[in-house]
Amino acid sequence: MVFIFVVFIKINCFSQQNELKLWTNYQTIMWVGDSANKNKDKLLLFFSRLKEMGITAVSLQSWQDPINVLTNNLNYYVENIINRGLCLKWNSSVRDWDKFIRGWMTSRSESAFIRDYCLDDPKWRNWATEEMKKVVKKHSPHNPLAHNIRDELSMTISANPFDYDYNPIALKSFRNWLKENYGSLEKLNNEWETDFKNWDEVMPFSTDLIKNRMASGLAKPTGKPDWQALQRLKFNPKNAVNDRTRWNFSPWCDFRTYMDISLASALSDIRKAAKEIDAITPVGIEGTQMPHPFGGYDLWRLSKALDWVEPYDIGNAREIFGSFMGNKLILTTVFEKESLPAFRRLWHLLLSGDRGCIIWWSEDCIDWKNPDLPLTQKAKALAPVLKELTSPLAKIFLKAKPERDSIAIYYSQPSIQVDWLFESTVDGSTWVRRYSSYEASHNRMATVRNSWLKIFQDLGFNPSFISPEQILSDGIDEKTKLLILPTALAMSDKEIGKILVFINAGKTTPNLVFSDGTPGLFDEHGKLRASYPLEKYFPAANSSETTYCVAAGTNYYSLQGDIAKYSVSRLKNPPSFEQVQWVKKILEQSNIKNDISYPLEARAHIFKYKLSDAKLIAFERGIDYQMSEDLKQAGGNESLEVPQEITTQLSYTGHIYDLRNQRYIGYGDKITFTLDPWKPSLFVILNKKIAPETIITYLLSAEN
């Protein structure tokens, strides 16, 4: 009887597409702490309290039996399956990372660059894949929601900078990768400005060594870097070509790229091993970091290796993964303790495509000291939020098809690598203490990326991110009318060729390309070019100096100053709109319009969907959701935390309904409403009039 019940529940929670289980219902997952295991006689009451809170699923460790969970009508996912090698916070000699780094800074020895676990080691890779198979085999008969390979994994810890991995196995694999990419040792030496006599001699440049090249201008510097000279160093694209060796980062960038490949390859192999046993249950990871040269955080590569991800939303990681993961599952961790902030962020993420959330954690949500196990204040505050996210109203937006605008933002891992070397010069010898917790709030490139995103969101658009691999394999989609190059320092000749084709295309309306500074100064390996192939359109300038736009290769626009300021200035009271007004004027002159318009001053964010013949629209305040590494929401949004009266103009007419209140507004092409700062305003436009009290049922029965 129990088995039949479990199967019935799963059928109603999942659908299969391309042999991958998709979640048709929003899942609210409790991360379960040790108290539940220590109080097994209270499990029935514990599960009852979770359901009272609005929980639909729990985490289980790989060794735990799911029978108690399933018989209590809850789903589950399998947590932290690979516990050695991927997360050095556990089971490693560098668990105290700060102590380890302080010790290394006295010697700066390359012998420390050998990682405790080499991800290229066939023995480790075989252990990891066999462990994955063993766990998946145990749990697959119970049809779990998902398998989690590992939480907070990294080549280092978080995205902290360190020159892992000099293990001989990793270096051999790196050299083989170089052979495939360069073809000959002569070409490698020419790119790197080295003189290796054979492939076995080839060694990457450590961060100290590449900074020594930067400080000295010598191709093969010796001794210690002149740290003070490095701290004084400034990159000027107008004269840097006269001193190109100083700006040739390829022996360092290539190794950073390979470390990204190593992590993604390991995850891909582990995922494939799971699929041999269970082809349909999603396999993914939790607690990912911002885009970064260290840690293995090339988000494009990771997105191709995984079925699901729970990203820490740092440096627009959520938006980037959202573009790259397609229909794959994305979740978030809930750290809020109050209802309103939780309503705001979780609705924002559901509208962005999230299919569930993980509440951290049962120790904070259940009063274990009380024998009745009552809900804590945090749990009581989250309960109405979780219940609304699993309601029929929310399910409409899970069912609908999101619509994106024809705007692409370029994501470039080589540019992220080059930029990090620029930004970290001021740190001198302490670059190794430039932890990702610092980068989360101080990385300028991340701020530039966020400013571009907020500019177009404030103008009512929903851009997507695009990777170099997508540009090279598919080209820039002909529907795309606008390409943004945020601090796009490095790109290949082939990428530049595709961008030039895009610049000079455009028929009824011109294609636009925006760039802060001059793009493509470096090649894809991080070597400064002898000349800049895009300088004709974007004259030599740093990102902080000038922002450019070129339209159809004939019309040129420029704005002096730092585009990065917009993400901060838009939140001030009163706000400053200089950068976004400049962009808006160009769009108007180029006849690029939105089908829904509203005042810029609203700083609203709009989501658009199609569901059969219905058009769905969701409005929210344009909050900056940048998180810190400790999962605390960044402040500064106070100016947006007030109600806003908005009148929107539609480019079409129809019968307009307020979904949240199930109210008929009328027939027309305008919506006037008060935008709540904590909950989205939700509307649907139909081509026929129906009874407003049936609107939710009508939409849930619609075929998409």
C-alpha positions, 0 to 999 in steps of 0.5 A, spaced: 500 500 500 505 504 501 509 503 495 502 505 491 501 511 494 509 513 493 508 512 486 502 516 485 505 522 489 511 522 484 507 521 478 503 528 480 510 531 482 514 530 476 514 530 468 519 527 464 522 531 458 528 528 454 529 522 459 530 528 465 525 528 470 522 535 471 518 538 477 511 540 475 510 543 482 514 548 486 518 544 492 519 547 498 525 543 501 527 543 509 535 541 510 535 537 516 540 537 521 542 532 526 537 533 531 532 529 527 536 523 527 537 524 535 530 524 536 527 518 532 522 517 536 519 524 534 520 523 527 512 523 526 511 529 530 517 532 526 514 531 519 507 533 521 510 540 523 514 541 517 507 540 513 504 545 518 510 550 515 508 548 508 514 543 507 514 538 501 520 535 501 527 534 505 534 533 505 537 526 506 544 524 507 546 518 502 546 513 508 539 514 510 533 510 509 528 514 506 522 510 508 520 514 514 520 520 509 516 517 504 510 514 508 509 521 511 507 523 504 514 528 503 519 528 497 526 528 498 533 529 495 540 526 496 545 530 499 552 531 499 554 524 495 561 525 494 564 527 500 572 527 499 575 531 494 570 536 491 570 540 497 576 542 501 572 545 507 572 537 509 576 531 509 582 535 507 589 538 510 587 545 508 580 546 512 583 552 516 584 556 509 586 562 513 591 559 517 594 555 511 594 561 507 598 565 512 603 559 513 604 559 505 605 567 505 612 566 509 615 561 504 610 562 497 613 555 495 610 552 489 610 545 493 604 547 496 600 547 489 599 540 490 592 539 491 590 533 496 585 530 491 587 531 484 581 531 480 584 528 474 587 522 478 584 516 475 583 513 482 580 518 485 575 519 479 574 512 479 572 512 486 567 518 485 564 515 480 563 508 483 561 512 490 555 515 485 553 509 482 552 505 489 548 511 492 544 512 486 542 504 486 540 505 493 535 511 492 533 510 485 527 505 487 524 510 491 524 516 486 528 522 489 527 529 487 534 529 485 541 527 487 546 532 489 554 531 488 556 536 493 555 542 496 560 548 496 565 545 492 571 548 489 578 547 486 580 551 492 575 553 497 569 558 495 573 562 489 579 564 493 585 565 489 590 559 489 594 556 484 592 549 485 593 543 482 600 542 480 599 534 482 604 531 476 597 527 474 594 534 473 600 537 469 600 531 465 593 532 463 594 540 462 600 539 457 595 534 453 590 539 453 595 544 450 597 539 445 590 539 442 589 546 443 596 549 440 598 543 435 605 544 436 610 546 442 613 552 437 606 555 437 605 554 444 612 558 446 610 563 441 604 565 444 607 564 451 613 567 450 617 561 453 622 557 450 620 550 452 625 544 449 619 539 450 612 538 452 615 535 459 618 541 460 612 545 460 609 549 466 604 554 467 606 560 470 603 561 478 600 567 480 606 570 483 610 569 476 605 572 472 605 578 477 613 578 476 612 578 469 607 584 469 611 588 474 618 587 470 616 587 463 620 581 462 618 574 459 622 570 464 623 574 470 626 571 476 627 572 483 621 575 487 616 580 484 617 588 485 610 588 489 611 596 489 612 596 482 606 592 481 601 596 485 603 602 481 602 599 475 596 601 470 593 598 464 593 603 458 590 600 452 593 606 448 600 605 449 600 598 452 602 595 445 609 598 446 610 593 452 606 587 450 610 582 454 608 585 460 601 584 458 601 577 456 598 573 461 597 566 457 601 562 461 597 563 467 590 564 463 591 557 460 592 554 466 586 557 470 582 555 464 584 548 464 582 548 472 575 550 470 575 544 465 578 539 470 572 541 475 567 541 470 569 534 467 569 531 474 562 533 475 560 531 468 563 524 469 560 523 476 553 525 473 554 520 467 555 515 472 549 516 476 545 516 469 547 509 468 543 507 474 538 512 474 537 516 467 531 521 469 533 523 476 537 530 476 544 530 478 547 537 480 550 541 485 549 546 491 552 552 493 556 555 487 560 561 487 560 567 483 564 567 476 571 567 478 578 565 475 579 561 481 575 555 484 573 552 477 567 557 476 566 558 469 559 558 469 558 556 462 562 549 463 558 548 469 552 549 466 553 543 461 556 538 466 549 539 470 542 537 471 540 542 476 544 547 480 543 551 487 547 558 486 549 563 491 546 569 487 553 573 487 555 577 481 549 575 477 550 568 478 543 566 478 541 570 472 547 567 468 545 560 470 538 562 468 540 563 461 545 557 460 541 552 464 535 552 459 529 548 462 534 545 467 532 546 475 535 551 479 533 552 486 535 557 492 537 557 499 532 560 504 536 564 509 530 570 511 527 570 517 522 574 516 516 574 511 516 580 507 523 579 505 522 572 503 516 573 499 520 578 495 526 574 493 522 567 493 517 570 488 523 574 484 526 567 483 520 563 481 518 568 476 526 567 474 524 560 473 526 557 480 523 550 481 524 550 489 528 552 495 532 549 500 530 552 507 536 553 512 535 549 516 531 544 521 535 547 527 532 554 526 525 552 524 523 547 530 524 548 537 527 542 539 528 543 546 520 543 547 517 536 547 511 538 542 516 541 537 513 547 535 515 551 530 520 557 531 518 564 529 522 563 523 518 557 521 512 561 522 514 567 518 516 563 512 510 558 512 505 563 509 511 564 504 512 557 502 504 556 502 503 561 497 509 559 492 506 552 492 499 555 491 495 554 484 497 562 483 504 560 483 503 554 479 501 558 473 507 561 472 511 554 473 507 552 467 507 558 462 513 559 457 517 565 459 519 570 454 525 573 453 527 580 449 532 580 443 538 582 448 544 578 449 549 580 454 556 577 453 559 572 458 567 571 457 571 567 462 577 569 459 575 576 460 574 575 467 581 572 468 584 578 465 580 583 469 582 579 475 589 580 474 588 588 473 584 588 479 588 585 484 595 589 482 593 593 488 593 588 493 601 586 491 603 580 495 597 579 499 593 577 492 592 570 495 588 574 501 583 577 496 578 572 498 571 571 494 568 574 500 571 580 498 570 579 491 563 579 492 562 586 494 568 589 491 569 586 484 569 592 479 567 587 473 561 584 477 559 591 478 559 593 471 555 586 469 550 588 474 549 595 472 548 593 464 543 588 467 539 593 471 540 598 465 536 594 461 531 591 466 529 598 468 527 600 461 523 594 461 527 588 458 529 581 460 536 580 457 539 573 456 547 572 457 551 568 451 557 565 452 563 565 447 561 557 445 554 559 443 557 565 439 562 560 435 557 554 434 550 558 433 552 565 431 548 570 434 541 569 433 538 573 428 532 575 432 538 578 437 538 586 436 542 588 441 549 585 444 552 588 450 560 587 451 561 588 459 568 589 460 570 584 454 577 584 454 579 577 451 576 574 445 578 570 440 579 572 432 573 567 431 568 571 436 571 578 433 569 575 426 562 573 429 561 580 432 563 584 426 558 580 422 553 582 427 555 589 427 554 590 420 547 586 419 540 589 421 535 590 416 529 594 418 532 596 425 540 596 426 543 591 430 546 595 436 553 593 440 554 596 447 561 596 450 564 599 456 571 600 454 575 597 448 573 590 447 577 584 444 584 587 447 587 580 448 586 574 445 582 568 448 589 566 452 590 572 455 595 575 450 595 582 448 594 583 441 599 587 437 593 591 434 585 592 436 581 589 431 575 592 434 578 599 435 575 602 429 568 602 432 570 602 440 577 607 440 582 605 445 579 606 452 579 603 459 572 600 461 572 606 467 573 611 462 568 611 456 562 607 454 560 606 447 555 604 442 555 602 435 549 601 430 549 598 424 557 599 423 555 607 421 552 610 427 557 611 433 555 614 440 560 615 447 559 616 454 564 619 458 565 616 465 564 609 469 558 605 467 559 601 473 556 607 477 549 605 475 547 599 479 549 604 485 546 611 483 539 608 481 538 606 488 539 613 491 534 617 493 533 621 489 536 616 483 541 618 478 539 616 471 545 619 467 547 612 464 540 609 463 537 615 459 543 615 454 542 608 453 534 609 452 535 615 447 540 610 443 534 605 443 529 610 441 533 613 435 534 606 433 527 604 433 528 599 438 521 598 442 518 594 448 511 592 447 510 594 454 512 601 457 512 604 464 516 610 467 523 609 468 523 612 475 519 606 477 525 602 477 520 596 476 522 589 473 517 586 468 517 578 467 513 576 460 510 569 459 505 566 454 500 560 456 496 558 450 492 564 448 494 568 454 499 573 456 502 573 463 505 579 466 509 580 472 511 586 475 516 587 481 520 593 484 527 592 481 531 590 487 538 589 487 539 582 489 546 581 490 548 577 496 554 576 500 558 569 501 555 568 508 548 569 504 546 575 507 542 580 502 546 586 501 542 592 503 541 599 499 534 597 497 531 602 501 529 607 496 525 601 493 521 599 499 515 603 498 509 602 494 509 605 487 503 608 483 505 605 475 501 606 469 503 601 463 502 602 456 501 595 452 502 595 445 496 590 444 489 590 447 485 585 451 481 583 457 485 585 463 485 581 469 488 582 476 491 575 478 492 575 485 485 578 487 482 575 481 479 581 479 477 583 472 480 590 470 477 591 463 478 591 456 484 596 454 491 597 453 493 600 459 494 598 466 494 602 472 496 599 479 500 600 485 506 596 485 507 593 492 515 593 494 514 586 497 510 582 492 509 582 485 503 585 481 500 579 477 496 580 471 493 576 465 491 579 458 486 574 454 482 575 448 476 573 451 472 575 457 471 570 462 468 570 470 474 573 474 473 568 479 475 562 474 481 565 472 486 561 475 482 555 474 482 557 466 489 558 466 491 552 469 487 548 464 490 551 458 495 547 454 501 551 452 
